[in-house]
Amino acid sequence: MSAARAEWMIALRRRRLLALSEAPPAHAAAAYTALFVLFGVFGSAIPLVRDGQAGILTRWKLAGLAPGRLLSERLAAQSTLDVLESLPAALLVLALGSGSHPGALRLAVSLAFGLLVANAVGAWAAAAARSLAESALFASVGSLLLLHAAGVFRTPAPGSLAALVESLSPFRVLHETFLQAAGGATAASSGWGPALAVGAGLVGLTVLASGALVESLARSREG
Amino acid sequence: MRALDLELRAGERAAVVGPNGSGKSTLVRLVAGLLRPTGGTLRVLGEDPSRAGVAFRRRTAVALDRPAHWEVLGARENALLLASARGLVREDARRRIDDLLSRFGLTAAADVPVGELSLGMRRRLHLVEALTADVELLVLDEPTLGLDPEGVLALAGELGRRAERGTAVLLATNDVGAVPRLAGRVVFLAAGRVLADDAPAALLARLGGRTRLEVTLAATGRSAAELVRDPPPAPGVVLRESEGRLVAESDGGTEPLPDLLRALLDRGATVQGVGVREPDLGDVFLELAGRPLGSPVPERPSGATGGASP
């Protein structure tokens, strides 16, 4: 038990119990971003598949709730709940972070936007899946690819195609906020406009495609 | 489903009756727009239900055979959520729901989480939800499943009131005992085809009012099948084998019973029991399909034709 004791003693001496607080900023920011994004994607995909299988989505359809309204209401409500659930943890990261303070409001807005996009990604993963296990797989693979595109796992060379993709990736907003909080240097970029536009477009596309998505989700019950 | 031609008028209550696999639930899903016909035309309230929008949904109410609820929410909350999706004003919806919960004996369970309700109570709640809105077409799949006699009576009363107000009711069931209470028209379905489509009384009249004398024979005696092949043991009595029992249909009520029993004993049969039963819709189905209503239909490749329009 001495190794475990040593770990606890060091953590207490540093008065830093928050996981990854001593990790390099890039690693800490990657872990935080992946954690919050996966929380949002899974929280959207799995209940959708479960509701499809239970017949709840069919009931909404038969009751006359338009698929667009159903999905947009769910996205809004789930994202808000996700923010309320995860904001205290995100603020703790901010408070204990060693970097420059990006500000609680900016963190809250970045988190809300990231979780809204994550919920939209979850809806696509759920609609493509035929089971809960498959939805978890699609949610993981899809969100990790999007996180990679956002430069979460590596810093793309300036002027490269990867840098262009990064500038358009919606999860970049959340990643750069955490990176700043952790003390890392954010890439000199053209601002968040393109990433915010792509994220908003993805959410809009999800609502536009809601008829097909809900049909696919409800079919898991109808066989 | 094959060659199905069904038209339902406003205020009409039709029960589609048939064995498991006969196509009842397929018909319900077609009418609800959850399945698309592979051939033929289907019009419900003048629309193709599989492409219908919100306006169509608000003109119809469908209760599928398996109830789906938010289990952590109360019975009333579940019903209110669906009512709000239908665009009902909350106060009006609440009044209607409370009235229906009372009619279906669920007042005490109104605030109980659905996950804690029995299957029968969930079934009743499912019906309450389907009955909350005033619609032009009400479609119920196996509505009496899990219902006690009180629940069936409540449902029959409610369907009668809806029909008086012009709602067309289509229900799918194999509970033939409840059908005369619930519907004024019976459509017998077997292997996706309509065998008969008439009022319950007219269908029963096809049996000519024949009383069924059911005789159970001991295993040691001659088999029912052998006895059926013999000449009739008494005038006006027709013998038939049904599920290992000998069934005698009599035009003359119970009058031929003594002669029948004497003849059976003379033929070496050992009689274990005797029952007298008036014919029901199950017997009509047996007459039409040549097999009992409960027997499953062999699976066929799915397809759908036909029309249904109130």
Interface residues (C-beta under 8 A of the other chain):
Chain A: A54 G55 I56 T58 R59 W60 K61 L62 A63 G64 L65 A66 A218 R221 E222
Chain B: R29 A32 L34 L35 G53 V54 R57 R58 T60 A61 V62 L64 R66 P67 A68 W70 L82 A85 R86 G87
